[in-house]
Amino acid sequence: MLKIKNISTFYGNIQALKDISIDVAEGEIITLIGANGAGKSTTLMSLCGIVPIKSGSIEFEGEDISSLTPDKIVSLGISQVPEGRRIFPLLSVKENLDMGAFLRNDTEEIKKDIDYIYELFPRLEERKNQQGGTLSGGEQQMLAISRALMARPRLLLLDEPSLGLAPLIVQQIFDIIKKINKENNTTIFLVEQNANMALKIAHRGYVLETGRISLSDDADKLLSNEGVKKAYLGI
Ligand code: ATP
């Protein structure tokens, strides 16, 4: 479904990504793990057309998307939940969800999707008229995921959904990510520092170290890999 082939990305003279290749098959949950500054967010931003790549290519369902604009990439079926959530703080929960559907005009289907989201996250229905900025961190993450789902993505990109959240909330959010993957066959590209949680729900994982992929394998194999245990799982 997604083929990232030998991409390199620069910020001025600084090379943040060095010849990265990642393949994602339809229906998979893939995780990209790595320390602070390894280049995880840059990978996602390169993928969505926010930061241009200098070399290599990115193909989505057979189409080269490397030089497309972010809105065009969204319209092809890729949505991102950015790091730090970035919901619209002054809009209500419902208005935030409507914003996620801004490229759509199938009103009836939009209503159905909102009902589905309220089933996934009853908390959001209870708070549908509340301003986004007054939600708790966990609720804002739920809203950010839901807003991205309103675009009906076939590929959902998540940038550190666990950031700053209590363990119980992280567990709930990861359970829902698994559910979204299973129920809708939505392919998931999950960027995480919380390697333990991410590898537990992912099918496969890639380890990013200072801009390079140092290791990739099935998630259960990475969980039992001695190097990964020491560097990322604190074991
Ligand atoms: P974190 O988990 O801390 O968010 P990350 O793995 O997502 O880290 P990136 O944010 O992709 O890492 O950063 C990769 C490298 O690129 C870092 O060295 C960072 O300082 C650098 N970088 C990121 N954004 C910019 C920018 N706008 N200008 C210059 N350098 C940048």
Boltz pocket constraint, residues with backbone or C-beta under 6 A from the ligand:
constraints:
  - pocket:
      binder: B
      contacts: [[A, 11], [A, 14], [A, 16], [A, 34], [A, 35], [A, 36], [A, 37], [A, 38], [A, 39], [A, 40], [A, 41], [A, 42], [A, 43], [A, 193]]
      max_distance: 6.0
